[in-house]
Amino acid sequence: MRMRKALKNILLFEFFYKIFIICFANPLLDEIYQTYVASEGLTFNKNIISTFVSVKGIFIFVTLFLCAAVLIFYEFSVVINIIALCRKDKEFTLLQVIKGSVWNFRALKGKTLIPASLCFVLVLPYAGIGWQNSLVLLVEVPYFIIGEMTRSTIGIIGVIAIYGATTVLYFLFVFVPVYMVLEQKTIGKAFIQSLRHLKHTSWKNKSAIMIIYLIWYLGRSEIAKFWRLNRLSYKDFDLYIFKYFVHSQAFKIDFAFWMFTTVLLMIVFAVFAYFMVSFSEAETKEEVLYSQWEGDAGVVLHIIGKHMSSGFRKIRNCFKRKRYKLAFAVMFLFLFAYIYSTIGEIPYIHKPFAIGHRGCKAGIENSMEAIRAADAYGADYAEIDVQLSKDGVPVVVHDGNLWRLGGEPVNVTDLTLKELKAIVIRDKDHPDERTTIPTLEEVIQYAKDAPNQMGLLIELKSNDTNAETLANAVIELVERYDFGNRAMFMSLYYEAIYPISKEHPEWWTGYCVFGSSGDIDDSVWLYDIDFIAGEESQITNRLVMQAREHSLPVYVWTVYDEEKMRQYLEMGVTGIISDFPETAIEEIKKFNKKNGTAHYHWQGEGYPKGESYMR
């Protein structure tokens, strides 16, 4: 009975609090953040940090971080207080608890606000177990970083260490929210109390906590097998939402999954919090729960209440007057016109490409063997990484330092081609294979007469000093072998691809993005590019929809799972960059068979060329 009453009140509060977060708090915080970024200039990839390396930048970042912590702490406060009252069979109203929980902010006083914020914004959300909140749903390390780490043994150990350390850290802080709310302890004292409680708690309760953890972990892993792997975020709930419903196959399904997941997580959070309060030894300070709004606080609340009541009366009276009825009718017509404007067709640019990442997984990355295998699979393109040797020769290798692939801590740019060719290359996925670093010329020579006529997606791995030199060297080789109509070019440095698009505007050039200081879709359209190659974390419904409206294809990297490939295609992505191009090929075939190809703007082979493609 107690748990049922607690669940009922918690779910009701969570429902309205999530609406508040989605409709007001998150847009407000995001608008402050985006306004600052716009004033400083949007930056991409490795230049992101420079946006915040200033007094104003640090102030904005810290302020938003602390605001997030306050919103999360308040949500936990209301939930924990509801549970504490129900367990003591106290009579209360939800409004009473919502008002009284404001006084719990006294636990976030002074210097303790910073460590408390780290706990509520980073530690608890990163583990993603039990202590769910409405603002920061989950903190994750981008998968491309984890993917790069798992390419070496040391990296795998590092990944295990990260997950192990964060899990241990989570359990050390697991009771902290309870003690901070119910006993008004600061983060330091609550942490010490949590450790003391974990040390002295009974094995029965320790076992129960571990069982809850295992059920959550295994249950989440099992559900993931049947779930949509690409989750909607709050950024998907914007003014374009009607367009998403009309033009995105993925959004309709993802929205249904989001609704179900949200309700499920609300229930899990409520049950988890109930058990944490039950297992703790925290003593409820009832004066906090029943704090009376008296004195100055009561006067302020009374004034706010009067103004709100007056405002609601004015709104009701507006509907009784003809001129306001006319105004609301006009507003409704504008809303209808906006919704109707989303119905028009927004075509895809071209048929989706299957692109082998670093050749493909069938051979050592970026090797001739991997590139030949990608062509044998039938990939449209093989993505390769190109750097300059010391003597100015474009070579095909990903890492700037050869420690991982060659076992020698030397930089590619410090060695001549002859020295690079002398180094034996291997990788973790092919322990019995050995190869050498190919030159771009060797790769183009093969691709020129490849059995399946596969193209190349050439990523220029330049630095701050050799971007133009690398671009000119690549241009010279592509021109020499007349390979421009079967090559695409991209880079994390816009300076490396600009010379190519300037010299050969008919060639297909793109910007490769793994991160941005603000919304990528606010300024990327200003660049002279033909496509966007975005890391998975950058691919949103908003980005893909605006890209389609700007006739700009979006390619996503690096996708390993066929379910994700399917979702990206449904979203409108027209290029899948994967270690397994054979899987991407099959998913693209299924997608085209189901949806047809008539809705693609370009019906020819490869990418749109010449006057037939007007952007």
C-alpha positions in Angstrom: 0.0 0.0 0.0 2.8 2.4 0.9 4.7 1.6 -2.3 1.6 2.0 -4.4 0.8 5.4 -2.9 4.5 6.5 -3.4 4.5 5.2 -7.0 1.2 7.0 -7.8 2.5 10.4 -6.5 6.0 10.0 -8.0 4.7 9.1 -11.5 2.3 12.1 -11.4 5.1 14.4 -10.4 7.5 12.9 -13.0 5.0 13.4 -15.7 4.6 17.1 -15.1 8.3 17.6 -14.3 9.3 16.0 -17.6 7.0 18.4 -19.5 8.6 21.3 -17.6 12.1 20.1 -18.6 11.2 19.4 -22.2 9.1 22.6 -22.8 10.8 25.1 -20.6 14.0 24.3 -18.7 16.0 22.5 -21.4 15.1 25.0 -24.2 16.0 27.9 -21.9 19.4 26.4 -21.0 20.1 25.4 -24.6 19.2 28.9 -25.8 21.6 30.5 -23.4 24.3 28.0 -24.5 23.7 28.5 -28.2 23.5 32.3 -27.9 27.0 32.3 -26.3 28.4 29.9 -28.9 27.0 32.0 -31.7 28.6 35.1 -30.2 32.0 33.4 -30.1 31.7 31.6 -33.4 30.7 28.0 -33.9 33.7 25.7 -33.9 34.1 22.0 -34.9 36.1 19.0 -33.9 39.4 19.7 -32.1 38.7 23.5 -31.9 35.7 23.0 -29.6 37.6 23.7 -26.4 38.8 27.1 -27.6 35.2 28.3 -27.5 35.2 28.1 -23.7 38.8 29.1 -23.0 37.9 32.6 -21.7 36.5 34.0 -18.5 33.0 34.4 -20.1 33.1 30.9 -21.5 34.1 29.3 -18.3 31.4 31.4 -16.5 28.7 30.3 -18.9 29.7 26.6 -18.8 29.9 26.5 -15.0 26.6 28.3 -14.6 24.7 26.0 -16.9 26.4 23.0 -15.2 25.3 24.2 -11.8 21.7 24.9 -13.1 21.5 21.4 -14.4 22.6 20.0 -11.0 20.0 22.1 -9.1 17.2 20.9 -11.4 18.3 17.2 -10.9 18.7 17.6 -7.2 15.3 19.1 -6.9 13.7 16.2 -8.8 15.4 13.7 -6.5 14.3 15.8 -3.4 10.6 15.6 -4.3 10.8 11.9 -5.1 12.7 11.0 -1.9 10.5 13.1 0.2 7.4 11.4 -1.2 8.8 8.0 -0.4 9.8 9.0 3.1 6.3 10.4 3.9 4.6 7.3 2.5 6.8 5.0 4.5 5.8 6.8 7.7 2.1 6.8 6.7 2.0 10.6 6.8 -0.8 12.4 5.1 0.3 15.0 2.5 -0.6 16.5 -0.8 1.8 16.5 -3.8 1.8 20.3 -4.0 2.8 20.4 -0.3 5.8 18.2 -1.0 6.7 20.1 -4.2 6.8 23.4 -2.2 8.5 21.9 0.9 11.3 20.3 -1.2 12.6 23.7 -2.2 14.1 23.9 1.3 16.3 20.9 0.5 18.5 23.3 -1.5 20.2 24.1 1.8 22.2 20.9 1.3 23.8 22.6 -1.7 25.5 25.4 0.1 28.8 27.0 -0.3 31.8 25.2 -1.8 29.9 21.9 -1.7 27.8 22.9 -4.7 30.6 22.0 -7.2 31.3 18.4 -6.0 27.6 17.9 -5.6 27.0 19.0 -9.2 29.7 16.6 -10.4 27.9 13.8 -8.6 24.4 14.6 -9.9 25.3 15.6 -13.4 28.1 13.2 -14.2 28.6 10.3 -11.8 25.0 9.1 -11.4 23.9 9.6 -15.0 27.1 8.0 -16.4 26.3 4.7 -14.6 22.7 4.9 -15.9 21.5 2.7 -13.0 18.4 3.5 -11.0 19.0 7.2 -10.3 17.4 8.5 -13.5 16.6 12.2 -14.0 14.6 14.1 -16.5 17.3 16.6 -17.6 20.5 14.6 -18.1 19.2 11.2 -19.4 22.5 9.5 -19.8 26.2 10.6 -20.0 28.1 8.5 -22.5 31.6 8.5 -24.0 31.1 8.8 -27.8 31.3 5.3 -29.3 34.0 6.3 -31.9 36.4 6.9 -28.9 35.6 3.6 -27.4 35.9 2.0 -30.8 39.3 3.5 -31.3 40.4 2.3 -27.9 39.3 -1.3 -28.5 41.6 -1.5 -31.5 44.5 -2.1 -29.2 45.1 -4.3 -26.1 46.0 -1.3 -24.0 42.9 0.4 -25.1 40.7 -2.5 -24.2 42.2 -2.5 -20.7 41.5 1.2 -20.5 37.9 0.7 -21.5 37.5 -2.0 -18.8 39.2 0.2 -16.3 36.8 3.1 -17.1 33.7 1.0 -16.8 35.0 -0.7 -13.6 36.0 2.6 -12.0 32.7 4.4 -12.8 30.7 1.4 -11.5 32.6 1.4 -8.2 32.3 5.2 -7.9 28.5 4.9 -8.5 28.1 2.4 -5.6 30.1 4.7 -3.3 27.7 7.5 -4.1 24.5 5.4 -4.3 23.1 6.6 -0.9 24.3 10.1 -1.2 21.0 11.6 -2.6 19.0 10.0 0.2 21.2 11.5 3.0 21.5 14.9 1.3 17.7 15.2 1.1 16.4 13.5 4.2 19.2 14.6 6.7 20.2 17.8 4.9 23.8 16.7 4.8 26.3 18.4 2.5 27.9 16.2 -0.3 31.0 15.4 1.8 29.1 14.4 4.9 26.5 12.4 2.9 29.4 10.6 1.1 31.0 9.6 4.4 27.6 8.5 5.7 27.0 6.5 2.6 30.4 4.7 3.0 29.6 4.0 6.6 26.2 2.7 5.8 27.6 0.4 3.0 30.2 -0.9 5.4 27.7 -1.7 8.2 24.7 -2.7 6.2 23.5 -6.3 6.4 24.5 -8.8 3.8 20.8 -9.2 3.1 20.5 -5.6 2.0 23.9 -5.7 0.1 22.7 -8.7 -1.8 19.4 -7.0 -2.5 21.3 -4.0 -4.0 23.5 -6.2 -6.1 20.4 -8.2 -7.3 18.7 -4.9 -8.3 21.8 -3.9 -10.1 22.1 -7.2 -12.0 18.4 -7.2 -12.9 18.7 -3.7 -14.3 22.0 -4.4 -16.1 20.9 -7.8 -17.6 17.4 -6.5 -18.3 18.6 -3.5 -20.1 21.0 -5.6 -22.2 18.3 -8.1 -23.0 15.8 -5.4 -24.0 18.5 -3.8 -26.2 18.4 -6.8 -28.5 14.8 -5.9 -29.5 15.1 -2.1 -29.0 15.8 0.9 -31.2 19.5 1.5 -30.7 19.3 5.2 -31.7 17.4 7.0 -29.0 15.5 10.3 -29.4 16.9 13.2 -27.5 15.3 16.4 -26.3 16.8 18.2 -29.4 14.4 16.2 -31.5 11.4 17.9 -29.8 11.7 21.3 -31.6 9.7 23.3 -34.2 10.6 20.7 -36.9 8.7 17.9 -35.1 5.8 17.9 -37.6 8.3 17.5 -40.4 9.9 14.6 -38.7 6.6 12.8 -38.4 5.8 13.5 -42.1 9.2 12.9 -43.7 11.1 10.6 -41.4 10.2 6.9 -41.2 12.5 6.5 -38.2 10.9 9.3 -36.1 7.4 7.8 -36.0 8.8 4.5 -34.6 11.4 6.1 -32.4 8.8 8.4 -30.8 6.7 5.4 -29.9 9.7 3.7 -28.4 10.6 6.9 -26.6 7.2 7.1 -25.0 7.3 3.6 -23.8 10.9 3.9 -22.5 10.1 7.1 -20.7 7.3 5.5 -18.8 9.4 2.4 -18.0 12.3 4.5 -16.7 9.9 6.5 -14.5 8.7 3.3 -12.9 12.2 1.9 -12.5 13.4 5.2 -11.0 10.5 5.3 -8.5 11.0 1.6 -7.4 14.8 2.1 -7.2 14.5 5.2 -5.1 12.0 3.5 -2.8 14.4 0.7 -2.1 17.3 3.1 -1.6 15.3 5.0 1.0 14.2 1.7 2.6 17.8 0.4 2.8 19.2 3.6 4.2 19.3 4.6 7.8 18.4 8.2 7.0 16.1 10.0 9.5 13.5 12.2 8.0 13.6 15.8 9.1 9.9 16.5 9.0 10.3 20.2 9.3 11.7 20.1 5.8 8.8 18.2 4.4 6.3 20.4 6.1 8.1 23.7 5.9 5.6 26.5 6.1 6.0 29.4 3.7 5.9 32.1 6.3 7.5 35.5 6.7 9.0 37.1 3.6 8.8 33.8 1.7 5.1 33.6 2.4 4.5 37.2 1.3 6.4 36.5 -2.0 4.4 33.3 -2.6 1.2 35.1 -1.9 2.0 37.9 -4.4 3.0 35.4 -7.1 -0.2 33.4 -6.5 -2.3 36.6 -6.9 -0.6 37.5 -10.1 -1.0 34.0 -11.5 -4.7 33.9 -10.6 -5.2 37.4 -12.2 -3.4 36.2 -15.3 -5.6 33.1 -15.6 -8.8 35.2 -15.2 -7.6 37.6 -18.0 -7.0 34.7 -20.3 -10.5 33.3 -19.6 -12.0 36.7 -20.3 -10.1 37.0 -23.5 -12.1 34.1 -25.0 -15.3 35.9 -24.3 -14.4 38.9 -26.5 -14.8 38.9 -30.3 -11.5 40.6 -31.1 -9.6 38.0 -29.1 -11.5 35.2 -30.7 -10.4 36.6 -34.1 -6.8 36.8 -32.9 -6.9 33.2 -31.7 -8.5 32.2 -35.1 -5.6 33.9 -36.9 -3.1 32.1 -34.7 -4.8 28.8 -35.4 -4.6 29.5 -39.2 -0.9 30.3 -39.0 -0.4 27.0 -37.0 -2.4 25.1 -39.7 -0.4 26.8 -42.5 2.9 25.8 -40.7 1.8 22.2 -40.3 0.6 22.1 -43.9 3.9 23.4 -45.1 5.6 20.4 -43.7 3.7 18.0 -45.9 5.5 18.8 -49.2 8.0 16.3 -50.5 11.6 16.7 -49.4 13.6 14.3 -51.8 16.6 12.3 -50.9 19.7 13.4 -52.8 21.0 10.1 -54.1 20.8 6.3 -53.5 22.5 5.4 -50.2 26.2 4.4 -50.4 27.8 1.5 -48.7 31.3 2.7 -47.7 33.9 0.5 -46.2 35.7 2.1 -43.3 39.5 2.0 -43.7 38.9 -0.5 -46.5 37.0 -3.0 -44.4 37.4 -5.4 -41.5 38.5 -8.3 -43.8 42.1 -7.1 -43.8 44.4 -4.9 -41.8 43.0 -1.4 -41.7 43.9 0.8 -44.7 45.9 -2.0 -46.3 45.6 -3.1 -49.9 44.1 -6.4 -48.7 41.3 -4.5 -46.9 40.6 -2.3 -49.9 40.5 -5.3 -52.3 38.1 -7.0 -50.0 35.8 -3.9 -49.9 35.6 -4.0 -53.7 35.0 -7.8 -53.7 32.0 -7.2 -51.3 30.6 -4.7 -53.7 31.1 -1.5 -51.6 30.4 1.7 -53.5 33.4 3.3 -51.9 36.3 2.4 -49.7 37.2 5.1 -47.1 40.9 5.5 -46.7 43.0 7.9 -44.5 45.8 9.8 -46.2 48.8 11.6 -44.7 52.0 13.1 -46.0 55.4 11.4 -45.4 58.4 13.5 -44.6 59.4 13.7 -48.3 55.9 14.8 -49.3 54.4 11.5 -50.5 50.7 10.8 -49.7 50.5 7.5 -47.8 47.5 5.6 -46.6 47.5 5.2 -42.8 45.2 6.4 -40.0 47.3 7.1 -36.9 49.7 10.0 -36.8 52.0 7.9 -34.6 52.9 4.3 -35.6 53.0 2.8 -32.1 49.7 1.0 -32.3 50.1 -0.3 -35.9 53.9 -0.6 -36.2 55.1 -1.0 -32.6 57.4 2.1 -33.0 56.7 5.4 -31.4 57.4 7.5 -34.5 55.3 10.0 -36.3 54.3 9.5 -40.0 55.4 13.0 -40.9 58.9 12.4 -39.5 59.7 9.5 -41.8 60.4 9.3 -45.5 58.4 6.9 -47.8 61.3 4.5 -47.8 61.4 4.5 -43.9 57.7 4.0 -43.7 57.8 1.1 -46.2 60.3 -0.6 -43.9 57.9 -0.8 -41.0 55.8 -3.9 -40.7 52.1 -3.0 -40.0 49.7 -5.2 -38.1 46.5 -4.7 -36.0 44.7 -6.5 -33.2 42.0 -8.0 -35.4 44.5 -9.8 -37.7 47.2 -11.1 -35.4 48.6 -13.5 -38.0 48.8 -11.0 -40.8 51.5 -8.5 -41.7 51.6 -5.8 -44.4 53.2 -2.4 -45.2 51.8 1.1 -45.6 50.5 1.6 -49.2 50.8 4.9 -51.0 47.8 6.8 -52.3 49.1 6.2 -55.8 49.1 2.4 -55.3 45.5 2.5 -54.0 44.3 4.7 -57.0 46.1 2.4 -59.4 44.2 -0.6 -58.0 40.9 1.2 -57.8 41.2 2.5 -61.3 40.8 -1.1 -62.7 39.0 -2.7 -59.7 36.7 -5.6 -60.7 33.6 -3.9 -59.3 34.7 -0.3 -60.1 34.6 0.8 -56.5 35.3 4.4 -55.7 37.5 5.9 -53.0 36.4 8.2 -50.1 39.7 9.9 -49.3 40.0 11.5 -45.9 42.8 14.0 -45.6 44.5 13.6 -42.2 46.3 16.9 -42.2 47.5 19.1 -39.4 47.6 22.9 -38.8 50.7 23.3 -41.1 50.4 21.0 -44.0 46.7 21.1 -45.0 47.2 22.9 -48.3 50.3 20.9 -49.2 48.5 17.6 -48.6 45.5 18.8 -50.6 47.7 19.8 -53.6 49.5 16.4 -53.5 46.2 14.6 -53.5 44.9 16.7 -56.4 48.0 16.0 -58.4 47.6 12.2 -58.1 43.9 12.2 -58.8 44.4 14.4 -61.9 47.2 12.2 -63.1 45.1 9.1 -63.1 41.9 10.9 -64.1 40.1 9.5 -61.0 38.1 12.6 -60.0 34.7 11.1 -61.1 35.2 8.1 -58.8 36.6 9.8 -55.8 35.2 11.7 -52.8 37.2 13.9 -50.4 36.7 14.8 -46.8 38.6 16.0 -43.8 38.3 17.1 -40.1 40.1 20.2 -41.3 38.1 22.4 -43.6 41.4 24.0 -44.7 42.3 20.6 -46.3 39.3 20.2 -48.5 38.8 23.9 -49.5 41.7 23.8 -52.0 40.1 20.8 -53.6 36.7 22.3 -54.0 38.2 25.5 -55.2 40.4 23.8 -57.9 37.8 21.2 -58.9 34.2 22.3 -58.0 32.9 19.3 -59.9 34.6 16.9 -57.4 32.6 15.7 -54.4 34.0 17.2 -51.2 32.6 17.0 -47.6 33.3 18.1 -44.1 33.9 15.3 -41.5 32.5 16.2 -38.1 32.8 14.4 -34.7 31.8 17.3 -32.5 30.8 21.0 -32.4 30.7 23.6 -29.8 27.0 24.3 -30.7 24.4 22.9 -33.0 26.1 21.8 -36.1 23.1 22.7 -38.3 23.4 26.4 -37.4 26.3 27.2 -39.7 27.5 24.1 -41.6 25.4 25.2 -44.6 27.8 28.2 -45.0 30.6 25.9 -46.0 31.3 25.1 -49.7 30.8 21.3 -49.3 28.8 18.6 -51.1 28.1 16.3 -48.1 28.5 16.0 -44.4 30.2 13.0 -42.9 29.1 12.9 -39.2 30.0 10.7 -36.3 27.0 8.9 -34.9 26.6 11.3 -31.9 26.1 14.2 -34.4 23.3 12.6 -36.4 19.9 13.9 -35.3 16.6 14.2 -37.0 17.0 18.0 -37.1 20.4 17.7 -38.9 19.2 15.2 -41.4 16.0 17.1 -42.1 17.8 20.4 -42.6 20.4 18.7 -44.8 17.7 17.3 -47.0 16.2 20.8 -47.3 19.6 22.1 -48.3 20.1 19.2 -50.8 23.1 18.1 -48.8 23.7 14.3 -48.3 24.6 13.0 -44.8 27.0 10.1 -44.4 27.3 8.5 -40.9 30.4 6.9 -39.4 31.3 4.4 -38.0 28.2 2.1 -37.9 28.7 -1.5 -36.7 25.2 -2.8 -36.1 22.6 -3.6 -38.8 19.8 -2.3 -36.7 21.5 1.1 -36.5 22.1 1.1 -40.2 18.4 0.5 -40.8 17.4 3.3 -38.5 19.8 5.8 -40.1 18.4 4.9 -43.6 14.9 5.4 -42.2 16.0 8.8 -40.8 17.2 9.9 -44.3 20.9 9.3 -44.1 22.4 8.4 -47.6 25.7 7.0 -46.7 26.7 4.2 -44.2 30.4 4.1 -43.4 31.2 0.8 -41.7 33.9 -1.8 -41.1 31.4 -4.2 -42.5 30.3 -2.8 -45.9 28.8 -6.2 -46.8 26.2 -5.7 -44.0 25.6 -2.1 -45.1 25.0 -3.3 -48.7 22.3 -5.8 -47.5 20.5 -3.2 -45.4 20.5 -0.7 -48.3 19.1 -3.4 -50.6 16.3 -4.1 -48.1 15.6 -0.4 -47.7 15.4 0.2 -51.4 13.3 -2.9 -52.0 10.8 -1.7 -49.4 10.7 2.0 -50.4 11.7 2.0 -54.0 14.2 4.5 -55.6 11.9 6.9 -57.4 12.2 9.5 -54.5 15.9 10.0 -55.0 16.9 13.2 -56.8 19.9 11.7 -58.6 19.1 8.4 -60.4 22.6 8.0 -62.0 25.5 6.0 -60.7 27.8 7.5 -58.0 27.2 11.0 -56.7 25.3 13.8 -58.6 27.6 15.5 -61.2 27.6 18.5 -63.4 24.5 20.5 -64.4 22.2 17.6 -63.5 22.7 18.5 -59.8 21.5 21.9 -58.8 21.9 22.8 -55.1 
